[in-house]
Each structure stands twice: as C-alpha cells, then as structure tokens.
Amino acid sequence: QVQLVESGGGLVQAGGSLRLSCIASGRSFSIYAMGWFRQAPGKEREFVAAISWSSSSTDYADSVKGRFTISRDNAKNTVYLQMNSLKPEDTAVYYCARKSGIYSPLSIRPADFGSWGQGTQVTVSM
C-alpha cells in the first residue's frame, strides 16, 4: 500500500505563493498518474490538477489555470503543486492522490484515485 505525505501548506496573504510537495513511498511512483484535489469547509472535494505518469500531459481546474502548475520528479517519488497569485477562495485542505491503474490516462474524478494523502492546510488571507 502506497503512502502519500503532503507538505508545504501554510498561511499566506492574497497574491502570494506556496509550493506543495507530496512524496510517495514505494518503487512504482513513475508509472502512475498523480493528482491534487482540495476541500474547503462545507464543500465537496474538488479537482485541482493532474499529471500523467510521463509528465507529458497535465490538466487543471478552470479556477486555477494560469496560476497553479503541477509537476513531478520521478527520481524523487515526488509531485509538486506550485501555487501563485493565491486568492482567499483557494483556502482549503489540499490532498495528493495517486490514480488507480498503471500507465492510465488523466482523470479529474476523485473516484478514479485509489490512494490519498492526509492533506495539508492552505489558508489565504485578504
């Protein structure tokens, strides 16, 4: 069973930046697509960004396009989420997730991701 551990969350002013990291245990990191999701209080978990196993494809929620960038370093078993121009509405717990199925295409559906981290809090103040 893979373990995913997020880090990098915190409190930042609107317009600021944060970089989230997610390190995965095990040897098979490089053959799985990865994603970032977030959940704000009282709201459902929503898709933020995803990256294919080879880094050749990425996808973003409309709300973060042009501000967030997902990337991965397979040698370090790590996926990143660079978040720029942060807004108060970006406040949420951010979760890293591994898509089920090796070499599988991208997905934005939480149900397609079988392994999840514990989450890291991101708070953006006015």
BELQUISUL-V234329 format. One record per backbone hydrogen bond with DSSP energy under -0.5 kcal/mol. CO is the residue of the C=O (numbers start at 1). NH is the residue of the N-H. If there is no record, write none. Layout:
co=CO nh=NH
co=CO nh=NH
//
This chain:
co=3 nh=25
co=4 nh=6
co=4 nh=118
co=5 nh=23
co=7 nh=21
co=10 nh=123
co=12 nh=125
co=13 nh=16
co=15 nh=85
co=16 nh=86
co=18 nh=83
co=20 nh=81
co=21 nh=7
co=22 nh=79
co=23 nh=5
co=28 nh=31
co=29 nh=32
co=31 nh=103
co=33 nh=99
co=34 nh=51
co=35 nh=97
co=36 nh=48
co=36 nh=49
co=37 nh=95
co=38 nh=46
co=39 nh=93
co=40 nh=43
co=46 nh=38
co=48 nh=61
co=49 nh=36
co=50 nh=59
co=51 nh=34
co=52 nh=55
co=57 nh=52
co=59 nh=50
co=61 nh=64
co=61 nh=65
co=64 nh=67
co=64 nh=68
co=67 nh=84
co=69 nh=82
co=71 nh=80
co=73 nh=76
co=73 nh=78
co=74 nh=77
co=77 nh=24
co=78 nh=73
co=79 nh=22
co=80 nh=71
co=81 nh=20
co=81 nh=83
co=82 nh=69
co=82 nh=84
co=83 nh=18
co=86 nh=15
co=87 nh=90
co=88 nh=91
co=92 nh=94
co=92 nh=122
co=93 nh=39
co=94 nh=120
co=95 nh=37
co=96 nh=117
co=97 nh=35
co=98 nh=114
co=98 nh=115
co=101 nh=104
co=108 nh=110
co=109 nh=112
co=110 nh=113
co=112 nh=100
co=112 nh=114
co=115 nh=98
co=120 nh=94
co=121 nh=10
co=122 nh=92
co=123 nh=12
co=123 nh=125
co=125 nh=14
//
